[in-house]
Amino acid sequence: MPKKTTLHLCKVCSLSFNRKADLKRHIRTHTGEKPFACEVCGSAFSQKPYLHIHRRIHTGEKPYRCEACGSSFRTKSHLTEHMRIHTGEKPYSCDVCDSSFTTTSRLKDHKRTHTGEKPYSCQVCDSSFTTKSDLRRHIKIHTGVDPSSCHLCEVCNYSFKTKAELKRHVRTHTGEKPHTCEVCGAAFSEKPTLRKHMRIHTGEKPYSCEVCGSSFRVKPNLIRHMGIHTDGKPYSCKVCDSSFAKSGDLQKHMFTHTNEQSQQMN
């Protein structure tokens, strides 16, 4: 008689899984739990494989190599997308106008030209945009950066106040990592990231919890720890003392104070 399979049911969305471990991983999509933290920069992930891939940013490891031109990539999906440069393949087609694209994200951006959808909204003036890059360029109006004085990235059109900032940014495209650890040889694109990494070797933990005295190598780890003491809302507004679970929510909230200041000036 065949062995009966026991299904493990998610109480939130009713999806079922053959293994308890799969259910446990799935539940994190509901809870937002990210138990796997990077010891170098503090970034956290819901699954261990995602952490392994992330670590390649710090180690410089790029195990997936293009046989056509020799370019290397951190993930297999990035290599797959890159290969379309050589093959000319554009597998994602628009069902409205038959335009084709190399990635699903580019197709999604294109479809908004037909639907008129503008999901990216400015928190300052409520202007809306079809792509995230358009919103980023618009935000410069509010940050006081004169577009004519900006240093523009020729790869992605992102702009920066200073030439030094642009230089650091360009390394995200080139993969250049000029700052090397003298102890283990790990390489980094920015000097501050190297300094954080060195704490692994020195044992330095400069960020201390004022409540319980626990110490951490990087600030993000301290902020996550503070959630224990702050009911899960470690990001506090210095203007009105509101607290938030995510840094992005705090940033959005801060725009409400920017609006208040603008109205007072007018």
C-alpha positions as CSV (number, residue, x, y, z in Angstrom):
1,M,0.0,0.0,0.0
2,P,1.6,3.4,-1.0
3,K,2.6,5.7,1.8
4,K,0.1,8.5,2.3
5,T,1.6,12.0,1.7
6,T,1.0,14.5,4.5
7,L,0.4,18.0,3.2
8,H,1.5,21.0,5.3
9,L,-1.0,23.9,4.9
10,C,-0.3,27.6,5.2
11,K,-2.8,29.1,7.6
12,V,-2.5,32.5,5.9
13,C,-3.1,31.7,2.2
14,S,-4.0,28.0,2.2
15,L,-1.1,27.0,-0.1
16,S,0.0,23.4,0.7
17,F,3.5,21.9,0.8
18,N,4.9,18.4,0.8
19,R,7.6,19.2,3.3
20,K,7.4,21.1,6.6
21,A,10.7,22.9,5.6
22,D,9.1,24.3,2.5
23,L,6.1,25.6,4.5
24,K,8.5,27.2,6.9
25,R,10.3,29.1,4.1
26,H,7.0,30.1,2.6
27,I,5.6,31.5,5.8
28,R,8.4,34.1,5.7
29,T,6.8,35.7,2.7
30,H,3.9,36.6,5.0
31,T,5.9,37.5,8.2
32,G,8.7,39.3,6.5
33,E,11.2,37.4,8.6
34,K,14.8,37.5,7.2
35,P,16.9,35.3,9.5
36,F,20.0,35.0,7.2
37,A,22.1,38.2,7.6
38,C,25.3,39.1,5.8
39,E,28.2,39.4,8.2
40,V,29.8,42.1,6.0
41,C,27.1,44.7,5.4
42,G,24.1,43.5,7.5
43,S,21.7,42.8,4.6
44,A,19.2,40.2,5.5
45,F,17.4,37.5,3.5
46,S,14.5,35.1,3.9
47,Q,16.5,32.1,2.5
48,K,20.1,30.9,2.8
49,P,20.6,30.6,-1.0
50,Y,19.8,34.3,-1.4
51,L,22.5,35.1,1.1
52,H,25.0,32.9,-0.8
53,I,24.3,34.9,-4.0
54,H,24.5,38.2,-2.1
55,R,27.9,37.4,-0.6
56,R,29.3,37.3,-4.2
57,I,29.0,41.1,-4.1
58,H,31.6,41.2,-1.4
59,T,33.8,38.4,-2.6
60,G,33.7,39.3,-6.3
61,E,32.9,35.8,-7.2
62,K,31.2,35.5,-10.6
63,P,30.8,31.8,-11.4
64,Y,28.7,32.1,-14.5
65,R,30.8,32.9,-17.6
66,C,29.7,33.8,-21.1
67,E,31.4,31.5,-23.6
68,A,30.9,34.1,-26.4
69,C,32.7,37.2,-24.9
70,G,34.1,36.0,-21.5
71,S,31.9,38.3,-19.4
72,S,31.2,36.8,-15.9
73,F,28.1,37.1,-13.7
74,R,27.1,36.5,-10.1
75,T,23.8,34.7,-11.0
76,K,22.7,32.3,-13.7
77,S,19.7,34.5,-14.5
78,H,22.1,37.5,-15.2
79,L,24.1,35.3,-17.6
80,T,20.9,34.2,-19.4
81,E,19.8,37.8,-19.9
82,H,23.3,38.8,-21.1
83,M,23.4,35.9,-23.7
84,R,20.5,37.6,-25.5
85,I,22.9,40.4,-26.5
86,H,24.7,37.7,-28.6
87,T,21.7,35.7,-29.8
88,G,19.4,38.7,-30.4
89,E,16.6,36.7,-28.6
90,K,13.7,38.8,-27.3
91,P,11.4,36.2,-25.8
92,Y,9.0,38.6,-24.1
93,S,6.4,40.1,-26.6
94,C,3.8,42.8,-26.1
95,D,0.3,41.5,-26.9
96,V,-0.8,45.0,-28.0
97,C,1.9,46.1,-30.5
98,D,4.1,43.0,-30.9
99,S,7.2,44.9,-29.6
100,S,9.7,42.4,-28.0
101,F,12.1,42.7,-25.1
102,T,14.9,40.8,-23.5
103,T,13.5,40.8,-19.9
104,T,10.1,40.7,-18.3
105,S,10.8,44.0,-16.4
106,R,11.4,45.9,-19.7
107,L,8.2,44.4,-21.1
108,K,6.3,45.4,-18.0
109,D,7.6,49.0,-18.3
110,H,6.6,49.1,-22.0
111,K,3.1,47.9,-21.4
112,R,2.4,50.9,-19.3
113,T,2.7,53.1,-22.4
114,H,-0.5,51.3,-23.6
115,T,-2.4,51.2,-20.3
116,G,-1.4,54.7,-19.0
117,E,-0.5,53.1,-15.7
118,K,1.9,55.2,-13.6
119,P,2.7,53.2,-10.4
120,Y,5.7,55.2,-9.3
121,S,4.5,58.3,-7.3
122,C,6.5,61.2,-5.9
123,Q,5.8,61.5,-2.2
124,V,6.4,65.3,-2.3
125,C,4.2,66.5,-5.1
126,D,2.2,63.4,-6.1
127,S,3.4,63.4,-9.7
128,S,3.3,59.8,-11.2
129,F,5.6,58.0,-13.6
130,T,5.6,54.8,-15.6
131,T,9.1,53.7,-14.6
132,K,11.2,53.9,-11.5
133,S,14.1,55.6,-13.4
134,D,11.7,58.4,-14.4
135,L,10.7,58.9,-10.8
136,R,14.4,59.0,-9.7
137,R,15.1,61.8,-12.2
138,H,12.1,63.7,-11.1
139,I,13.0,63.5,-7.4
140,K,16.1,65.6,-8.3
141,I,13.7,68.6,-8.5
142,H,13.0,68.3,-4.8
143,T,16.5,67.5,-3.7
144,G,17.8,70.8,-5.1
145,V,20.2,69.2,-7.6
146,D,20.5,71.3,-10.8
147,P,20.2,68.8,-13.7
148,S,22.6,70.8,-15.8
149,S,25.3,70.4,-13.1
150,C,24.7,66.6,-12.6
151,H,27.2,64.0,-13.5
152,L,25.3,61.5,-15.6
153,C,26.0,57.7,-15.8
154,E,26.2,56.8,-19.5
155,V,25.0,53.3,-18.8
156,C,21.7,53.8,-16.8
157,N,21.3,57.7,-17.0
158,Y,21.3,58.0,-13.2
159,S,22.7,61.4,-12.1
160,F,25.0,62.4,-9.2
161,K,25.9,65.6,-7.5
162,T,29.7,65.0,-7.6
163,K,32.1,63.3,-10.0
164,A,33.3,61.1,-7.1
165,E,29.8,59.7,-6.5
166,L,29.5,58.9,-10.2
167,K,32.9,57.2,-10.1
168,R,31.7,54.9,-7.2
169,H,28.4,54.2,-9.0
170,V,30.0,53.2,-12.3
171,R,31.7,50.4,-10.4
172,T,28.3,48.7,-10.1
173,H,28.3,48.3,-13.8
174,T,32.0,47.5,-14.4
175,G,32.4,45.2,-11.3
176,E,35.6,47.0,-10.4
177,K,36.7,46.5,-6.8
178,P,39.8,48.4,-6.0
179,H,39.8,48.1,-2.2
180,T,41.3,44.8,-1.0
181,C,41.4,43.2,2.4
182,E,45.0,42.6,3.4
183,V,44.0,39.7,5.6
184,C,41.8,37.5,3.4
185,G,42.0,39.1,0.0
186,A,38.3,40.0,-0.3
187,A,37.8,42.9,-2.6
188,F,35.2,45.8,-2.4
189,S,34.1,48.6,-4.7
190,E,34.1,51.2,-1.8
191,K,36.4,51.9,1.1
192,P,33.7,52.1,3.7
193,T,32.6,48.6,2.8
194,L,36.2,47.4,3.3
195,R,36.3,49.1,6.7
196,K,33.1,47.2,7.7
197,H,34.5,44.0,6.5
198,M,37.8,44.4,8.5
199,R,35.7,44.2,11.7
200,I,35.2,40.5,11.0
201,H,39.0,40.1,11.5
202,T,39.4,42.7,14.3
203,G,36.3,41.7,16.2
204,E,35.3,45.4,16.5
205,K,31.6,46.0,17.2
206,P,31.2,49.8,17.4
207,Y,27.3,49.9,17.4
208,S,26.0,49.2,20.9
209,C,22.4,48.9,22.1
210,E,21.6,51.6,24.7
211,V,19.0,49.3,26.2
212,C,20.8,46.0,26.8
213,G,24.4,46.7,25.8
214,S,24.6,44.2,22.9
215,S,27.1,45.2,20.3
216,F,27.2,44.8,16.5
217,R,29.6,45.2,13.6
218,V,27.3,47.1,11.4
219,K,24.4,49.6,12.0
220,P,21.7,47.6,10.2
221,N,22.2,44.7,12.6
222,L,21.8,47.1,15.6
223,I,18.6,48.5,14.0
224,R,17.1,45.1,13.5
225,H,18.1,44.2,17.1
226,M,16.3,47.3,18.4
227,G,13.1,45.8,17.1
228,I,13.2,43.6,20.2
229,H,12.9,46.7,22.4
230,T,10.6,48.8,20.2
231,D,7.8,46.4,19.3
232,G,9.3,45.8,15.9
233,K,9.5,49.5,14.9
234,P,13.1,50.6,15.2
235,Y,13.0,53.5,12.7
236,S,12.0,56.6,14.5
237,C,11.2,60.1,13.1
238,K,13.3,62.8,14.8
239,V,10.7,65.4,14.0
240,C,7.5,63.9,15.5
241,D,8.7,60.6,17.2
242,S,6.5,58.4,14.9
243,S,8.1,54.9,14.6
244,F,8.1,52.5,11.6
245,A,9.1,48.9,10.9
246,K,10.9,49.7,7.7
247,S,13.4,52.4,6.7
248,G,11.4,53.0,3.5
249,D,8.3,53.8,5.5
250,L,10.2,56.3,7.5
251,Q,11.6,57.9,4.4
252,K,8.0,58.3,3.0
253,H,6.8,59.7,6.3
254,M,9.6,62.3,6.2
255,F,8.1,63.8,3.0
256,T,5.1,64.8,5.0
257,H,7.3,67.1,7.0
258,T,8.9,68.4,3.8
259,N,5.5,69.3,2.5
260,E,4.7,71.1,5.8
261,Q,7.8,73.2,5.5
262,S,7.0,74.1,1.9
263,Q,3.5,75.2,2.8
264,Q,4.8,77.3,5.6
265,M,7.3,79.0,3.2
266,N,4.5,79.7,0.8
